[in-house]
C-alpha cells in the first residue's frame, strides 16, 4: 500500500499535476482502498492549518511585496554600494551584501531574486558584467533570504516539526553569515582573475546620504531579532511588526508606495497564501498516510543501526540535494519533515539543527535545474538562456554546498546562538 501511494504521487508529479492535487489524489486513493471515509481528508487538512504560527507566512509574504514596491529595495542596494561598491567586482559584492540586508526583512528567496535582483542585474549589465554571471550570482545570493531570519520555510518547518520558530530563526544567523562570507570571498577571487571593474567610489557626502536613506532597512533585523530574543513578541507577532514597519517605511517615510496600491498587494498575498494553504493541508494528510503505513518505522530500522547522526545527516543531504533537482522545495519539506523527525529524535539529532540543514538543502535546490525557481526568475530578468545561467552558477552552488557541509558537521554553528539567547 505504501508503494502504491508513493508511486501514485510520483506519477502525478512527473505528469506536471498541481502539487496540492497530487497530494490530495494520492490520499483519496489510499482512503478508498482502505475503506476509510473521505471526510478524514478534510479533517486532516483543517487540523494541519489550525496553527497560530502559520499566520506568519502571509504576513512575511506581504512585507516582501511592500519592500519591492515601496522603494526599500532601492535603498538596500545603495547601502550595500556604500559598503563594498568601491571594491574590484564591487557590483557583484553589492549583490551579495544587499541580499543579506534584504533577508533581514523578507524571509523569501523568490522575493529577493525577483525584487532586489531586478535592480542588481540591471546595474551589473550596464557596468559590463556578463549577463549570465550577474543572473547566476543573484540566484545564489537570494538563497540567503530564507536562512537569515525571518524565514518563511523555517516557520513551515517549525509547524511541521513542532519546534520553536524563534530557535530556528536564530539558528540560521551564523549559516547565513557564513554563506555570505564564502560567496564574497569567491567573488573577490573571480574579480581579481577576470579583472572585473571597480564600482564608483562614494565620497563622504554620498556615503552619508546612502546610510541616511537606508537606515530604515538596516534597523529592521535588529528590531525583529531583538524583539524575539527579548520576549517582547513571538516570531508570529514579529511578522506583524515587519508588515507595519514596511508600511511605515514605504508609505510613510519614503512615500513611494501609494496607499491605493496596498489593497492590490493584499489581494496578491491572499491568493498566494491560498495556494500555500491548500498544498500544506494536502501534504499534511499525505504525511499522516505515510506515518500510518509505517514509513518512519521503516526508516528507523534502516538508519538506527548506522549509529552515527553525522552519517545519517550526510545521507539526508544527498537525498535532499537530489530531490531538489526534480521537486519543488516546499513539497520536499512538507513530505519529509513528518517522516524524518521521529528518526532524528531517536538518533539524538537536535530538531533545530535538522531544520536549518533541511532548509539550507532546499534553498540550494532553488539554484539547480531542472526545477530551480530562482534560475527561471533571474534568467528572465537578465534576458539570458537558462542554460548559460546554469553553467555560471555551478561554482556558486559549490560555495553553498561547502557551507552546508560545515553546518552539518559542526552543529554548534547552528545551535550556539539559540542556546545562548534562548536558554529556556
C-alpha positions in Angstrom: 0.0 0.0 0.0 2.9 2.4 0.8 4.4 1.6 -2.6 1.1 2.4 -4.3 0.7 5.7 -2.6 4.3 6.8 -3.3 4.2 5.6 -6.9 0.9 7.3 -7.5 2.2 10.6 -6.1 5.4 10.3 -8.2 3.4 9.7 -11.4 1.2 12.6 -10.8 4.1 14.9 -10.0 6.0 13.8 -13.1 2.8 14.4 -15.1 3.0 18.0 -14.1 0.0 17.8 -11.9 -0.5 20.7 -9.4 1.3 19.7 -6.2 -1.7 20.1 -3.9 -3.8 18.0 -6.2 -1.1 15.3 -6.4 -1.0 15.0 -2.6 -4.8 15.0 -2.4 -5.4 12.4 -5.1 -2.9 10.1 -3.6 -4.5 10.4 -0.2 -8.0 9.8 -1.7 -6.8 6.7 -3.5 -5.4 5.3 -0.2 -8.7 6.2 1.7 -10.8 4.4 -1.0 -8.6 1.3 -1.0 -8.6 1.2 2.8 -12.4 1.8 3.1 -11.8 4.9 5.2 -14.4 7.7 5.0 -13.2 10.5 2.7 -14.2 13.1 5.3 -10.9 12.2 7.0 -9.0 14.1 4.3 -10.8 17.3 5.1 -10.3 16.8 8.8 -6.6 16.3 8.5 -6.2 19.3 6.2 -8.1 21.6 8.5 -6.3 20.3 11.6 -2.9 21.0 10.0 -3.9 24.6 9.2 -5.2 25.3 12.7 -2.0 26.9 13.9 -1.3 30.4 15.2 2.3 30.2 13.9 1.2 29.8 10.3 -0.2 33.3 10.4 3.4 34.5 9.9 3.6 33.1 6.4 1.1 35.5 4.6 2.4 38.4 6.7 6.0 37.8 5.6 4.9 37.5 2.0 3.0 40.8 2.3 6.1 42.5 3.9 8.3 41.3 1.0 5.8 42.8 -1.5 5.8 46.1 0.3 9.6 46.1 0.2 9.7 45.6 -3.5 7.0 48.1 -4.3 7.8 50.8 -1.8 11.4 51.8 -2.6 13.0 49.7 0.2 14.9 47.5 -2.2 16.5 50.5 -3.9 17.8 51.9 -0.6 19.2 48.5 0.4 21.2 48.5 -2.8 22.5 52.0 -2.1 23.6 51.0 1.4 25.4 47.9 0.1 27.1 50.1 -2.5 28.4 52.4 0.2 29.9 49.4 2.0 31.6 47.4 -0.8 30.9 49.2 -4.1 34.4 50.6 -4.5 36.0 47.1 -4.4 37.0 45.3 -7.6 33.9 43.5 -8.7 32.0 45.9 -6.4 28.6 45.4 -8.0 28.9 41.7 -7.5 29.7 42.2 -3.8 26.8 44.6 -3.6 24.6 41.8 -4.9 25.6 39.5 -2.0 25.6 42.1 0.8 22.3 43.5 -0.4 20.7 40.1 -0.2 21.9 39.7 3.4 20.3 43.1 4.3 17.1 42.3 2.4 16.9 38.9 4.1 16.5 40.7 7.5 13.1 41.8 6.5 11.6 39.5 3.8 12.4 35.8 4.6 11.9 34.8 0.9 14.5 33.8 -1.7 12.0 34.3 -4.5 11.1 37.9 -3.4 14.8 38.7 -3.2 15.5 37.3 -6.7 12.5 39.0 -8.3 12.7 42.3 -6.5 16.2 43.3 -5.4 17.6 41.0 -8.2 15.9 43.2 -10.9 17.9 46.2 -9.7 21.2 44.3 -9.3 21.1 42.7 -12.7 20.2 45.9 -14.4 23.2 47.8 -12.8 25.6 44.9 -13.4 24.7 44.6 -17.1 25.1 48.4 -17.5 28.6 48.1 -15.9 29.7 45.5 -18.4 29.2 42.3 -16.4 28.3 39.1 -18.3 24.5 38.8 -18.0 24.7 35.1 -17.1 27.2 35.9 -14.3 25.0 38.6 -12.9 21.9 36.4 -13.1 23.6 33.4 -11.5 25.0 35.5 -8.6 21.6 36.9 -8.0 20.0 33.5 -7.8 22.7 32.2 -5.5 22.8 35.2 -3.1 19.0 35.2 -2.9 19.2 31.9 -1.1 20.5 33.8 2.0 16.9 35.2 2.4 15.3 32.1 4.0 18.3 31.2 6.1 18.8 34.7 7.7 15.8 35.4 10.0 12.9 35.9 9.4 12.3 32.9 7.2 9.1 31.6 5.7 10.5 28.0 5.3 11.6 28.0 8.9 8.1 28.9 10.0 6.7 26.0 8.0 9.3 23.5 9.4 8.6 24.7 12.9 4.9 23.9 12.5 5.5 20.5 10.9 8.2 19.5 13.5 6.7 21.3 16.5 9.9 23.1 17.1 10.4 26.7 18.4 10.4 29.0 15.4 12.4 31.6 17.4 15.2 29.0 17.9 15.1 28.2 14.1 15.4 31.9 13.3 18.4 32.3 15.5 19.9 29.0 14.2 20.0 30.5 10.7 22.1 33.6 11.6 25.6 32.0 11.6 24.9 29.9 8.5 23.6 32.9 6.6 26.7 35.0 7.6 29.0 32.1 6.6 27.4 31.7 3.2 27.7 35.4 2.7 31.4 35.4 3.5 32.1 32.4 1.3 30.3 33.9 -1.7 32.1 37.3 -1.2 35.5 35.6 -1.0 34.8 33.7 -4.2 33.6 36.8 -5.9 36.8 38.6 -4.8 38.9 35.8 -6.3 36.9 35.9 -9.6 37.2 39.7 -9.7 40.9 39.6 -9.4 41.2 36.8 -12.0 38.8 38.3 -14.5 39.8 41.9 -13.8 36.2 42.9 -13.1 35.5 46.6 -12.9 35.5 48.5 -9.6 32.4 50.3 -8.6 32.3 54.1 -8.4 33.7 55.2 -5.0 31.4 57.3 -2.9 32.6 60.4 -1.2 31.7 61.2 2.4 28.6 63.1 1.5 27.3 60.3 -0.8 28.0 57.6 1.7 26.2 59.6 4.5 23.3 60.1 2.2 23.1 56.4 1.4 23.2 55.5 5.1 20.5 58.1 6.0 18.3 56.8 3.2 18.9 53.2 4.1 18.8 53.4 7.9 15.3 52.0 8.0 16.1 48.6 6.4 19.3 48.4 8.5 17.3 48.7 11.7 14.8 46.1 10.8 16.8 42.9 11.5 17.9 44.4 14.9 14.2 45.2 15.6 12.9 41.8 14.7 15.6 39.6 16.2 15.9 41.7 19.3 12.2 41.6 19.9 12.0 37.9 19.6 15.0 37.1 21.8 14.0 39.6 24.4 10.5 38.2 24.6 8.8 41.4 23.5 7.0 39.5 20.8 6.8 36.0 19.3 8.0 35.1 15.8 4.4 35.3 14.6 3.9 38.7 16.1 7.3 39.6 14.6 5.7 39.1 11.2 3.0 41.7 12.1 5.8 44.1 13.2 7.6 43.5 9.9 4.4 44.4 7.9 3.7 47.6 10.0 7.4 48.6 9.7 7.4 48.1 5.9 4.2 50.1 5.6 5.7 52.8 7.7 8.9 53.0 5.6 7.2 52.6 2.1 4.1 54.7 2.5 5.0 57.0 5.4 8.7 57.7 5.5 9.8 57.2 1.8 6.3 57.9 0.4 7.0 55.8 -2.6 4.1 53.4 -2.1 0.7 55.0 -2.8 -1.9 53.8 -0.3 -4.2 52.9 -3.2 -1.7 50.1 -4.2 -1.9 48.4 -0.8 -5.3 46.6 -1.5 -3.8 45.1 -4.7 -0.8 43.8 -2.8 -3.1 42.4 -0.1 -5.2 40.6 -2.7 -2.0 39.1 -4.3 -0.9 38.0 -0.8 -4.2 36.3 -0.1 -4.1 34.5 -3.5 -0.6 33.2 -2.8 -1.5 32.2 0.7 -4.5 30.2 -0.5 -2.2 28.2 -2.8 0.2 27.6 0.1 -2.5 26.6 2.5 -4.0 24.1 0.1 -0.6 22.5 -0.5 0.2 22.5 3.2 -3.1 20.9 4.1 -3.0 18.2 1.5 0.7 17.5 2.3 -0.2 17.1 6.0 -2.8 14.5 5.0 -0.2 12.7 2.9 2.2 12.7 5.9 -0.5 11.1 8.0 -0.9 8.4 5.4 2.8 7.7 5.3 3.0 7.6 9.1 0.0 5.2 9.2 1.7 2.9 6.7 4.8 2.8 8.9 7.4 4.7 6.8 9.0 6.4 9.8 9.4 3.0 11.5 11.0 1.5 8.3 13.4 4.4 8.1 14.3 3.9 11.8 15.0 0.2 11.1 17.3 1.2 8.2 19.1 4.2 9.8 19.4 3.5 13.5 21.9 0.6 13.0 24.2 3.2 11.4 24.6 4.7 14.9 26.1 7.9 13.6 24.0 11.1 13.5 26.6 12.7 11.1 26.4 9.9 8.7 22.6 10.0 8.7 22.7 13.8 8.1 25.1 13.4 5.2 22.8 10.8 3.6 19.9 13.1 4.1 21.9 15.9 2.4 22.5 13.7 -0.6 18.8 12.8 -0.8 17.6 16.4 -0.4 20.1 17.7 -3.0 19.0 15.0 -5.5 15.3 15.7 -4.8 15.9 19.4 -5.1 16.8 18.9 -8.8 13.4 17.4 -9.6 10.9 18.6 -7.0 9.8 22.0 -5.7 11.4 22.9 -2.3 8.2 23.3 -0.4 6.9 19.9 -1.5 10.1 18.2 -0.2 9.8 19.9 3.2 6.1 19.1 3.6 6.7 15.5 2.6 9.8 14.6 4.5 9.7 16.5 7.8 7.0 14.3 9.4 8.9 11.2 8.2 12.4 12.2 9.4 11.6 13.9 12.7 10.9 10.7 14.6 14.1 9.1 13.3 16.2 12.2 14.1 14.9 12.2 17.7 15.8 8.6 18.2 19.3 9.3 16.9 19.7 12.3 19.2 19.8 14.9 16.3 18.7 18.2 17.5 15.5 19.2 15.6 16.7 22.8 15.3 19.9 21.6 13.7 18.0 19.3 11.4 15.6 22.1 10.4 18.3 24.5 9.4 20.1 21.8 7.5 17.0 20.8 5.6 16.0 24.3 4.7 19.6 25.0 3.6 19.4 22.0 1.3 16.1 23.2 -0.2 17.5 26.6 -0.9 20.3 25.1 -2.9 17.5 23.3 -4.8 16.3 26.7 -5.9 19.5 27.1 -7.9 19.7 23.7 -9.5 18.0 22.6 -12.8 15.5 21.5 -14.0 13.1 23.0 -11.5 15.2 25.6 -9.7 12.7 28.5 -9.4 15.4 31.2 -8.9 17.1 30.1 -12.2 13.9 30.8 -14.1 13.4 34.2 -12.4 16.9 35.6 -13.0 17.1 34.1 -16.5 14.0 36.1 -17.4 15.3 39.3 -15.7 18.7 39.1 -17.4 17.1 38.0 -20.8 19.7 35.2 -20.9 19.1 31.5 -21.7 18.8 29.4 -18.6 21.5 27.0 -19.9 24.1 29.8 -19.6 22.9 30.8 -16.2 23.0 27.2 -15.0 26.7 26.8 -16.1 27.6 30.1 -14.5 26.0 29.2 -11.2 27.8 25.9 -10.6 30.8 27.4 -8.7 28.4 29.4 -6.5 26.5 26.3 -5.7 29.8 24.8 -4.7 30.2 27.6 -2.1 26.7 26.9 -0.8 27.5 23.1 -0.6 30.7 23.9 1.4 28.6 25.9 3.8 26.1 23.1 4.1 28.8 20.6 4.9 30.2 22.8 7.6 26.9 23.3 9.4 26.2 19.6 9.0 29.5 18.5 10.5 29.5 21.2 13.2 26.1 21.6 14.8 27.3 24.4 17.2 27.4 26.7 14.2 23.6 26.4 14.2 22.9 25.8 17.9 25.2 28.1 19.7 23.2 31.3 19.2 19.8 29.8 20.1 21.2 28.2 23.3 22.9 31.5 24.3 19.9 33.8 23.6 17.1 31.3 24.3 18.4 29.3 27.3 14.9 28.2 28.2 
